[in-house]
Amino acid sequence: PDLSGYEKYGLGNVKYNISRIHVTAVEFPSASISFIPGTGIKLVIGNASLTIDMNWNIRTWMFKDSGKSTVYISKVFVTAIFSTPPDNTGHTSMSLASCRTTSGDIDIKVNGKS
């Protein structure tokens, strides 16, 4: 979905809109799944990265600008634990019991008219 809103900075408001958000690349060079007896499943993703392209525009009382941007997020690490208890009919169900995510680097390239 598009993101829009405004933020107050110094002497005025900055209105922004981020649109046409597309994930263009995802890499999982290291991923593993293991069973945790009596608990469920553990998923570990290491050193992942993703690239996101988007359009943006901003407007203040002094100027307006728009353009395209690329965000590259790297060194992403995710550890998730899913519990797998049986439901009331005896079938296995799955729910997220815990999740921890960290990212190391974020590189943002912004191209605009100004």
C-alpha positions as CSV (number, residue, x, y, z in Angstrom):
1,P,0.0,0.0,0.0
2,D,1.0,3.6,-0.5
3,L,2.2,5.6,2.5
4,S,1.3,9.2,3.1
5,G,1.1,11.8,5.9
6,Y,2.9,14.8,7.3
7,E,5.6,15.5,9.8
8,K,6.3,18.7,11.7
9,Y,9.8,20.1,11.1
10,G,11.0,23.4,12.3
11,L,9.0,26.1,10.7
12,G,6.3,24.0,9.1
13,N,4.9,20.7,8.0
14,V,6.3,18.3,5.4
15,K,3.6,16.4,3.5
16,Y,4.9,13.2,1.9
17,N,3.6,10.4,-0.3
18,I,5.4,7.2,-1.1
19,S,3.8,5.1,-3.8
20,R,4.3,2.2,-6.2
21,I,6.3,0.3,-3.6
22,H,7.8,-2.8,-5.1
23,V,10.1,-5.4,-3.6
24,T,12.4,-6.1,-6.6
25,A,14.9,-8.6,-5.0
26,V,15.1,-10.9,-2.0
27,E,18.1,-13.1,-1.1
28,F,18.3,-15.7,1.6
29,P,21.9,-17.0,1.4
30,S,21.5,-18.8,4.7
31,A,18.3,-20.3,6.0
32,S,17.6,-23.3,8.2
33,I,14.5,-25.0,9.7
34,S,14.8,-27.3,12.8
35,F,12.3,-29.0,15.1
36,I,12.2,-28.1,18.7
37,P,10.8,-31.1,20.6
38,G,7.7,-30.3,22.6
39,T,7.6,-26.7,21.2
40,G,7.5,-26.6,17.4
41,I,9.6,-25.3,14.6
42,K,12.6,-22.9,14.6
43,L,13.3,-20.8,11.4
44,V,16.7,-19.1,11.2
45,I,17.5,-16.8,8.2
46,G,21.0,-15.3,8.2
47,N,22.5,-12.5,6.1
48,A,19.4,-11.9,4.0
49,S,18.9,-8.8,1.9
50,L,16.1,-7.1,-0.1
51,T,15.8,-4.2,-2.5
52,I,12.7,-2.0,-2.7
53,D,11.9,0.5,-5.4
54,M,9.3,3.3,-4.9
55,N,8.1,6.7,-6.1
56,W,8.0,9.6,-3.6
57,N,6.9,13.2,-3.4
58,I,7.2,15.9,-0.7
59,R,5.7,19.3,-0.3
60,T,6.4,22.1,2.2
61,W,5.4,25.7,2.3
62,M,8.7,26.6,0.5
63,F,9.1,23.9,-2.1
64,K,7.9,20.6,-3.6
65,D,9.8,17.7,-5.1
66,S,9.3,14.2,-6.4
67,G,11.3,11.3,-7.7
68,K,12.2,7.7,-7.4
69,S,14.1,5.9,-4.6
70,T,15.7,2.5,-4.1
71,V,16.2,1.1,-0.6
72,Y,18.7,-1.8,-0.2
73,I,18.5,-3.5,3.2
74,S,21.3,-6.0,4.0
75,K,22.6,-8.1,6.8
76,V,19.1,-9.1,7.9
77,F,18.9,-11.8,10.5
78,V,15.6,-13.4,11.5
79,T,14.9,-16.0,14.2
80,A,11.3,-17.2,14.5
81,I,9.8,-19.9,16.6
82,F,6.4,-21.4,15.6
83,S,4.4,-23.4,18.1
84,T,2.6,-26.4,16.7
85,P,0.1,-27.6,19.2
86,P,-2.9,-29.7,18.1
87,D,-6.2,-27.8,17.8
88,N,-9.4,-29.1,19.5
89,T,-10.0,-31.5,16.6
90,G,-6.6,-33.1,16.9
91,H,-5.1,-31.4,13.8
92,T,-1.8,-29.6,14.1
93,S,-2.1,-25.9,14.2
94,M,0.7,-23.3,13.8
95,S,1.2,-19.9,15.5
96,L,4.1,-17.6,15.8
97,A,5.5,-17.9,19.3
98,S,8.4,-15.5,19.0
99,C,10.3,-13.5,16.4
100,R,13.5,-11.5,16.4
101,T,14.8,-9.5,13.5
102,T,17.8,-7.3,13.1
103,S,19.2,-5.5,10.1
104,G,22.7,-4.3,9.7
105,D,22.8,-1.8,6.8
106,I,20.3,0.3,5.0
107,D,21.3,2.1,1.8
108,I,18.9,4.7,0.3
109,K,19.3,6.2,-3.1
110,V,17.1,9.2,-3.8
111,N,16.6,10.7,-7.2
112,G,14.5,13.9,-7.5
113,K,14.0,16.9,-9.7
114,S,15.9,19.2,-7.2
